[in-house]
Amino acid sequence: MPMPVSQLSYDTSTPPVIAHGFSYDDEQVGEILSRQVKEILQDTAGNDELQGLLDSVFNTEFEQEGLSGLLADETVPNNWRVGEAIAETFVVDKGDCVFPWSTGRDLKNPNASPAGCDLTGFQPVDDEELPYRFAFGEVKTSEHNQSPPSVMTSLGSQLHGLRDNRKVKDALCRYLGHHAARADWEPMFKSAAKRYLSSNTTDVAVYGVLVRDIAPNALDISGCAKALAANYPDRTDIEIYALYIPLNAISTLSDRAQAVIREAS
């Protein structure tokens, strides 16, 4: 399901790095929360798989009620987690990317913060033999008023790691590989791994997304784009986006997301 059509606020690209700012009004934010973000936060796809796996095991009404309770995740999402889900929705739509393994599934404590790269998955390419490559993304949600916000320091460092640091990228490849075995997206992983190793680890798509609730300002991401454009590796594509939602809206994201989830249940 596509994102609502956003307004391009600015283009501060430094070729070959793409850097754009996009704005969404309050109605569009509500639409995103009620559709894609709700599914991401509830991990609808993962729960459907578990439901299918366990349905045949539990036969009585009592057991089925217990299964429904087991699958129900009542964890209250932080504002930054909702912002991350908005960013994931944007990257899926913009880059036609697939992120098949939710980082929330790796948490033994649902209230903990996931470590490592925020978005790990695949992007289709125009190659019949090897149709997918790896797609990695980092997300920051900021309520700071300055431009650029302080989180851009760590976002820039993370994006440089995804661009240049083989140990960082290798670890993400292994992470996906462990989950890919016997999954329906195993062919995606094999294709991406082949492209990755055949290109000396440079054939990847890298995304950086900043979620803000102030007036659009190109200074938010222009410096990061310039820094990443220097010494740019062949076959790597880097795109940086700032997503602007209405003023002071970040502090309301958790409450709005919970309301949408309650309404749907």
DRENTORSE-813412 format. One record per residue (C-alpha): residue number from 1; residue in three letters; chain; x, y, z. Coordinates in Angstrom, 3 decimals. Each point is the difference from the previous one (the first is absolute). Layout:
<nodes>
+-----+-----+-------+----------+----------+----------+
:   n : res : chain :     east :    north :       up :
+-----+-----+-------+----------+----------+----------+
: NUM : ALA :     A :        X :        Y :        Z :
...
+-----+-----+-------+----------+----------+----------+
</nodes>
This chain:
<nodes>
+-----+-----+-------+----------+----------+----------+
:   n : res : chain :     east :    north :       up :
+-----+-----+-------+----------+----------+----------+
:   1 : MET :     A :    0.000 :    0.000 :    0.000 :
:   2 : PRO :     A :    1.695 :    3.279 :   -1.086 :
:   3 : MET :     A :    0.720 :    2.958 :    2.259 :
:   4 : PRO :     A :   -2.136 :    3.129 :   -0.385 :
:   5 : VAL :     A :    1.462 :    2.385 :   -2.579 :
:   6 : SER :     A :    2.383 :    2.317 :    1.851 :
:   7 : GLN :     A :    1.194 :    3.503 :   -0.789 :
:   8 : LEU :     A :    3.646 :    0.368 :   -1.043 :
:   9 : SER :     A :    1.321 :    2.710 :    2.319 :
:  10 : TYR :     A :    3.553 :    0.135 :   -1.348 :
:  11 : ASP :     A :    2.674 :   -1.799 :   -1.983 :
:  12 : THR :     A :    3.433 :    0.329 :    1.579 :
:  13 : SER :     A :    1.626 :   -2.925 :   -1.803 :
:  14 : THR :     A :    3.748 :   -0.183 :   -0.520 :
:  15 : PRO :     A :    0.390 :   -2.428 :   -2.903 :
:  16 : PRO :     A :    0.090 :   -2.907 :    0.124 :
:  17 : VAL :     A :   -1.647 :    0.233 :    3.448 :
:  18 : ILE :     A :   -3.736 :    0.787 :   -0.125 :
:  19 : ALA :     A :   -1.244 :    2.264 :    2.817 :
:  20 : HIS :     A :   -3.629 :    1.154 :    0.053 :
:  21 : GLY :     A :   -2.376 :    1.464 :    2.543 :
:  22 : PHE :     A :   -3.690 :   -0.955 :   -0.110 :
:  23 : SER :     A :   -2.969 :    1.375 :    1.944 :
:  24 : TYR :     A :   -3.199 :   -1.709 :    1.183 :
:  25 : ASP :     A :   -3.062 :    1.696 :    1.428 :
:  26 : ASP :     A :   -1.912 :   -1.287 :    3.022 :
:  27 : GLU :     A :   -2.588 :   -1.862 :   -2.049 :
:  28 : GLN :     A :    2.731 :   -1.827 :   -1.912 :
:  29 : VAL :     A :    1.767 :   -0.939 :    3.243 :
:  30 : GLY :     A :   -3.274 :   -1.461 :    1.289 :
:  31 : GLU :     A :   -0.376 :   -2.016 :   -3.190 :
:  32 : ILE :     A :    3.536 :   -1.405 :    0.299 :
:  33 : LEU :     A :   -0.541 :   -0.911 :    3.659 :
:  34 : SER :     A :   -3.265 :   -1.791 :   -0.679 :
:  35 : ARG :     A :    1.382 :   -2.133 :   -2.821 :
:  36 : GLN :     A :    3.674 :   -0.882 :   -0.391 :
:  37 : VAL :     A :    1.248 :    1.138 :    3.412 :
:  38 : LYS :     A :   -2.675 :   -1.994 :    1.837 :
:  39 : GLU :     A :    1.037 :   -3.163 :   -1.838 :
:  40 : ILE :     A :    3.684 :    0.605 :    0.739 :
:  41 : LEU :     A :   -0.545 :    0.680 :    3.705 :
:  42 : GLN :     A :   -2.256 :   -3.038 :    0.384 :
:  43 : ASP :     A :    2.270 :   -2.111 :   -2.231 :
:  44 : THR :     A :   -3.085 :   -1.265 :   -1.808 :
:  45 : ALA :     A :    2.008 :   -2.190 :   -2.384 :
:  46 : GLY :     A :    1.941 :   -1.660 :    2.823 :
:  47 : ASN :     A :   -3.121 :   -0.655 :    2.067 :
:  48 : ASP :     A :   -1.764 :   -1.506 :   -3.009 :
:  49 : GLU :     A :    2.909 :   -2.428 :   -0.424 :
:  50 : LEU :     A :   -0.102 :   -0.978 :    3.673 :
:  51 : GLN :     A :   -3.767 :   -0.396 :   -0.154 :
:  52 : GLY :     A :    0.335 :   -2.344 :   -2.962 :
:  53 : LEU :     A :    2.758 :   -1.951 :    1.726 :
:  54 : LEU :     A :   -1.920 :   -0.552 :    3.228 :
:  55 : ASP :     A :   -3.617 :   -0.230 :   -1.156 :
:  56 : SER :     A :    0.241 :   -3.748 :   -0.536 :
:  57 : VAL :     A :    1.557 :   -0.521 :    3.440 :
:  58 : PHE :     A :   -2.714 :    1.626 :    2.077 :
:  59 : ASN :     A :   -3.435 :   -1.515 :   -0.549 :
:  60 : THR :     A :   -2.261 :    1.003 :    2.882 :
:  61 : GLU :     A :   -1.669 :    3.372 :    0.423 :
:  62 : PHE :     A :    1.984 :    0.509 :    3.204 :
:  63 : GLU :     A :    3.271 :   -0.647 :   -1.808 :
:  64 : GLN :     A :   -0.957 :    2.301 :   -2.858 :
:  65 : GLU :     A :   -0.732 :    2.764 :    2.492 :
:  66 : GLY :     A :    3.406 :   -0.595 :    1.529 :
:  67 : LEU :     A :    1.604 :    0.213 :   -3.435 :
:  68 : SER :     A :   -1.726 :    3.322 :   -0.662 :
:  69 : GLY :     A :    1.417 :    1.299 :    3.278 :
:  70 : LEU :     A :    3.454 :   -1.286 :   -0.864 :
:  71 : LEU :     A :    0.013 :    1.810 :   -3.341 :
:  72 : ALA :     A :   -1.387 :    3.256 :    1.390 :
:  73 : ASP :     A :    2.818 :    2.525 :    0.515 :
:  74 : GLU :     A :   -1.176 :    2.823 :    2.232 :
:  75 : THR :     A :    3.381 :    1.724 :    0.168 :
:  76 : VAL :     A :   -0.405 :    3.783 :   -0.160 :
:  77 : PRO :     A :    2.125 :    1.272 :   -2.894 :
:  78 : ASN :     A :    2.294 :    2.924 :    0.705 :
:  79 : ASN :     A :   -0.348 :    3.110 :   -2.154 :
:  80 : TRP :     A :    3.336 :   -0.798 :   -1.665 :
:  81 : ARG :     A :   -1.187 :   -3.528 :   -0.803 :
:  82 : VAL :     A :   -3.039 :    1.406 :   -1.791 :
:  83 : GLY :     A :    2.291 :    2.434 :   -1.816 :
:  84 : GLU :     A :    2.158 :   -2.916 :   -1.069 :
:  85 : ALA :     A :   -3.068 :   -1.804 :   -1.341 :
:  86 : ILE :     A :   -0.943 :    3.111 :   -2.006 :
:  87 : ALA :     A :    3.522 :    0.050 :   -1.433 :
:  88 : GLU :     A :   -0.157 :   -3.713 :   -0.860 :
:  89 : THR :     A :   -3.295 :    0.566 :   -1.816 :
:  90 : PHE :     A :    1.602 :    2.820 :   -1.972 :
:  91 : VAL :     A :    3.057 :   -2.037 :   -1.035 :
:  92 : VAL :     A :   -2.141 :   -2.992 :   -0.991 :
:  93 : ASP :     A :   -2.041 :    2.302 :   -2.217 :
:  94 : LYS :     A :    2.856 :    2.108 :   -1.360 :
:  95 : GLY :     A :    2.511 :   -2.750 :   -0.702 :
:  96 : ASP :     A :   -2.382 :   -2.932 :   -0.513 :
:  97 : CYS :     A :    1.911 :   -1.631 :    2.857 :
:  98 : VAL :     A :   -0.915 :   -3.084 :    2.015 :
:  99 : PHE :     A :    0.828 :   -0.287 :    3.705 :
: 100 : PRO :     A :   -1.150 :   -3.540 :    0.811 :
: 101 : TRP :     A :    1.285 :   -0.380 :    3.548 :
: 102 : SER :     A :   -1.240 :    2.517 :    2.554 :
: 103 : THR :     A :    2.666 :    1.008 :    2.532 :
: 104 : GLY :     A :   -2.694 :   -0.266 :    2.685 :
: 105 : ARG :     A :    0.081 :   -3.781 :   -0.381 :
: 106 : ASP :     A :    3.548 :   -0.012 :    1.369 :
: 107 : LEU :     A :   -0.992 :    1.565 :    3.313 :
: 108 : LYS :     A :   -0.360 :   -2.360 :    2.940 :
: 109 : ASN :     A :   -1.228 :    3.006 :    1.989 :
: 110 : PRO :     A :   -2.605 :    1.895 :   -2.060 :
: 111 : ASN :     A :    0.800 :    3.224 :    1.889 :
: 112 : ALA :     A :    3.666 :   -0.067 :   -1.003 :
: 113 : SER :     A :    1.548 :    1.967 :   -2.843 :
: 114 : PRO :     A :    1.224 :   -2.058 :   -2.972 :
: 115 : ALA :     A :    3.709 :    0.169 :   -0.715 :
: 116 : GLY :     A :    1.603 :    0.269 :   -3.428 :
: 117 : CYS :     A :   -1.250 :    1.196 :   -3.354 :
: 118 : ASP :     A :   -3.627 :    1.179 :   -0.013 :
: 119 : LEU :     A :   -0.952 :   -1.326 :   -3.450 :
: 120 : THR :     A :    1.504 :   -3.138 :   -1.529 :
: 121 : GLY :     A :   -1.406 :   -1.546 :   -3.137 :
: 122 : PHE :     A :    0.025 :    0.022 :   -3.765 :
: 123 : GLN :     A :   -0.574 :    2.186 :   -3.039 :
: 124 : PRO :     A :   -0.961 :   -1.324 :   -3.456 :
: 125 : VAL :     A :    2.346 :    0.805 :   -2.894 :
: 126 : ASP :     A :   -0.321 :   -0.349 :   -3.744 :
: 127 : ASP :     A :    1.848 :   -3.293 :   -0.278 :
: 128 : GLU :     A :   -1.834 :   -3.173 :   -0.955 :
: 129 : GLU :     A :    2.707 :   -2.306 :    1.372 :
: 130 : LEU :     A :    0.603 :    1.783 :    3.317 :
: 131 : PRO :     A :   -3.104 :    2.150 :    0.576 :
: 132 : TYR :     A :    0.690 :    1.227 :    3.569 :
: 133 : ARG :     A :    2.714 :    1.811 :    1.916 :
: 134 : PHE :     A :    0.321 :    0.902 :    3.689 :
: 135 : ALA :     A :   -1.702 :    3.142 :    1.294 :
: 136 : PHE :     A :    1.083 :    1.467 :    3.345 :
: 137 : GLY :     A :   -1.443 :    3.016 :    1.753 :
: 138 : GLU :     A :    0.427 :    2.125 :    3.109 :
: 139 : VAL :     A :   -2.734 :    2.180 :    1.502 :
: 140 : LYS :     A :    0.011 :    2.881 :    2.465 :
: 141 : THR :     A :   -3.040 :    1.751 :    1.468 :
: 142 : SER :     A :    0.771 :    3.443 :    1.397 :
: 143 : GLU :     A :   -2.016 :    2.619 :    1.897 :
: 144 : HIS :     A :    2.948 :    2.418 :    0.216 :
: 145 : ASN :     A :   -0.528 :    3.464 :   -1.444 :
: 146 : GLN :     A :    3.478 :    0.560 :   -1.443 :
: 147 : SER :     A :    1.029 :   -0.854 :   -3.550 :
: 148 : PRO :     A :    1.691 :   -2.365 :   -0.365 :
: 149 : PRO :     A :   -1.166 :   -1.775 :    3.154 :
: 150 : SER :     A :    2.558 :   -1.686 :    2.235 :
: 151 : VAL :     A :   -1.076 :   -3.483 :   -1.134 :
: 152 : MET :     A :    1.484 :    0.686 :   -3.441 :
: 153 : THR :     A :    3.475 :   -0.559 :    1.437 :
: 154 : SER :     A :   -0.780 :   -3.611 :    0.851 :
: 155 : LEU :     A :   -2.105 :   -0.508 :   -3.147 :
: 156 : GLY :     A :    2.900 :    1.183 :   -2.168 :
: 157 : SER :     A :    2.392 :   -2.335 :    1.803 :
: 158 : GLN :     A :   -2.349 :   -2.950 :   -0.447 :
: 159 : LEU :     A :   -0.475 :    0.721 :   -3.711 :
: 160 : HIS :     A :    3.769 :    0.192 :   -0.507 :
: 161 : GLY :     A :    0.229 :   -3.411 :    1.668 :
: 162 : LEU :     A :   -2.597 :   -1.443 :   -2.361 :
: 163 : ARG :     A :    1.891 :    1.523 :   -2.916 :
: 164 : ASP :     A :    3.583 :   -0.919 :    0.906 :
: 165 : ASN :     A :    0.274 :   -2.446 :    2.881 :
: 166 : ARG :     A :    0.034 :   -3.583 :   -1.230 :
: 167 : LYS :     A :   -0.259 :   -1.405 :    3.536 :
: 168 : VAL :     A :   -3.241 :    1.927 :    0.533 :
: 169 : LYS :     A :   -1.486 :   -1.184 :   -3.295 :
: 170 : ASP :     A :    1.202 :   -3.588 :    0.411 :
: 171 : ALA :     A :   -1.706 :   -0.191 :    3.398 :
: 172 : LEU :     A :   -3.284 :    1.165 :   -1.534 :
: 173 : CYS :     A :    0.318 :   -2.568 :   -2.770 :
: 174 : ARG :     A :    0.525 :   -2.772 :    2.536 :
: 175 : TYR :     A :   -2.959 :    1.290 :    2.029 :
: 176 : LEU :     A :   -2.306 :   -0.228 :   -2.999 :
: 177 : GLY :     A :    1.486 :   -3.319 :   -1.063 :
: 178 : HIS :     A :   -0.764 :   -1.666 :    3.327 :
: 179 : HIS :     A :   -3.654 :    0.953 :   -0.375 :
: 180 : ALA :     A :   -0.210 :   -0.721 :   -3.742 :
: 181 : ALA :     A :    0.464 :   -3.760 :    0.198 :
: 182 : ARG :     A :   -3.256 :   -1.685 :   -1.108 :
: 183 : ALA :     A :   -1.816 :    3.359 :   -0.063 :
: 184 : ASP :     A :   -1.984 :    0.968 :   -3.078 :
: 185 : TRP :     A :    2.472 :    2.857 :   -0.552 :
: 186 : GLU :     A :    3.058 :   -2.275 :   -0.049 :
: 187 : PRO :     A :    0.438 :    0.599 :   -3.796 :
: 188 : MET :     A :    0.231 :    3.734 :    0.672 :
: 189 : PHE :     A :    2.810 :   -0.589 :    2.468 :
: 190 : LYS :     A :    1.936 :   -2.270 :   -2.352 :
: 191 : SER :     A :   -0.257 :    2.534 :   -2.815 :
: 192 : ALA :     A :    1.065 :    2.889 :    2.216 :
: 193 : ALA :     A :    2.894 :   -1.961 :    1.524 :
: 194 : LYS :     A :    1.281 :   -0.900 :   -3.463 :
: 195 : ARG :     A :   -0.133 :    3.623 :   -1.162 :
: 196 : TYR :     A :    1.608 :    1.175 :    3.241 :
: 197 : LEU :     A :    3.001 :   -2.310 :   -0.157 :
: 198 : SER :     A :    0.438 :    0.298 :   -3.778 :
: 199 : SER :     A :    0.270 :    3.788 :    0.314 :
: 200 : ASN :     A :    2.559 :   -0.026 :    2.819 :
: 201 : THR :     A :   -2.834 :    0.890 :    2.428 :
: 202 : THR :     A :   -1.006 :    3.255 :   -1.759 :
: 203 : ASP :     A :   -3.248 :   -1.029 :   -1.744 :
: 204 : VAL :     A :   -2.414 :    1.170 :    2.704 :
: 205 : ALA :     A :   -2.677 :    2.664 :    0.453 :
: 206 : VAL :     A :    0.452 :    2.248 :    3.047 :
: 207 : TYR :     A :   -2.777 :    2.179 :    1.438 :
: 208 : GLY :     A :    0.096 :    2.641 :    2.696 :
: 209 : VAL :     A :   -3.295 :    1.417 :    1.229 :
: 210 : LEU :     A :   -0.566 :    2.884 :    2.416 :
: 211 : VAL :     A :   -3.510 :    0.541 :    1.399 :
: 212 : ARG :     A :   -0.658 :    3.573 :    1.187 :
: 213 : ASP :     A :   -2.883 :    2.163 :    1.222 :
: 214 : ILE :     A :    1.285 :    3.478 :   -0.866 :
: 215 : ALA :     A :   -0.053 :    2.108 :   -3.163 :
: 216 : PRO :     A :    2.072 :   -1.569 :   -2.808 :
: 217 : ASN :     A :    3.637 :    1.092 :   -0.082 :
: 218 : ALA :     A :    2.534 :   -1.311 :   -2.509 :
: 219 : LEU :     A :    2.771 :    0.407 :    2.579 :
: 220 : ASP :     A :   -1.412 :   -3.067 :    1.750 :
: 221 : ILE :     A :    1.545 :   -2.403 :   -2.525 :
: 222 : SER :     A :    2.126 :    2.037 :   -2.448 :
: 223 : GLY :     A :    3.231 :   -0.378 :    1.987 :
: 224 : CYS :     A :   -0.460 :   -3.743 :    0.345 :
: 225 : ALA :     A :   -0.602 :   -0.320 :   -3.735 :
: 226 : LYS :     A :    3.183 :    1.910 :   -0.840 :
: 227 : ALA :     A :    2.081 :   -2.094 :    2.374 :
: 228 : LEU :     A :   -1.306 :   -3.279 :   -1.434 :
: 229 : ALA :     A :    0.533 :    1.143 :   -3.605 :
: 230 : ALA :     A :    3.760 :    0.133 :    0.525 :
: 231 : ASN :     A :    1.918 :   -3.189 :   -0.901 :
: 232 : TYR :     A :   -3.240 :   -1.579 :   -1.171 :
: 233 : PRO :     A :    0.319 :   -3.757 :   -0.697 :
: 234 : ASP :     A :   -1.121 :   -1.432 :   -3.306 :
: 235 : ARG :     A :   -3.348 :   -1.876 :   -0.074 :
: 236 : THR :     A :   -1.144 :    1.387 :    3.368 :
: 237 : ASP :     A :   -3.110 :    2.193 :   -0.025 :
: 238 : ILE :     A :   -0.553 :    2.389 :    2.905 :
: 239 : GLU :     A :   -3.220 :    1.920 :    0.588 :
: 240 : ILE :     A :   -0.719 :    2.310 :    2.936 :
: 241 : TYR :     A :   -3.473 :    1.285 :    0.797 :
: 242 : ALA :     A :   -1.447 :    2.373 :    2.561 :
: 243 : LEU :     A :   -3.706 :   -0.595 :    0.649 :
: 244 : TYR :     A :   -1.801 :    2.986 :    1.494 :
: 245 : ILE :     A :   -3.255 :   -0.504 :    1.887 :
: 246 : PRO :     A :   -2.052 :    2.787 :    1.644 :
: 247 : LEU :     A :    1.461 :    2.179 :    2.750 :
: 248 : ASN :     A :    0.489 :   -1.848 :    3.317 :
: 249 : ALA :     A :   -1.642 :   -3.151 :   -1.395 :
: 250 : ILE :     A :    2.745 :   -2.414 :    1.070 :
: 251 : SER :     A :   -1.073 :    0.191 :    3.658 :
: 252 : THR :     A :   -3.460 :   -1.245 :   -1.022 :
: 253 : LEU :     A :    1.052 :   -2.937 :   -2.194 :
: 254 : SER :     A :   -0.185 :   -2.714 :    2.660 :
: 255 : ASP :     A :   -3.477 :    1.027 :    1.180 :
: 256 : ARG :     A :   -1.298 :    0.260 :   -3.560 :
: 257 : ALA :     A :    1.444 :   -3.384 :   -0.973 :
: 258 : GLN :     A :   -1.535 :   -1.658 :    3.077 :
: 259 : ALA :     A :   -3.380 :    1.543 :   -0.791 :
: 260 : VAL :     A :    0.131 :   -1.411 :   -3.521 :
: 261 : ILE :     A :    0.922 :   -3.457 :    1.297 :
: 262 : ARG :     A :   -2.804 :    0.034 :    2.596 :
: 263 : GLU :     A :   -2.512 :    1.085 :   -2.622 :
: 264 : ALA :     A :    1.012 :   -2.848 :   -2.304 :
: 265 : SER :     A :   -0.149 :   -2.703 :    2.692 :
+-----+-----+-------+----------+----------+----------+
</nodes>
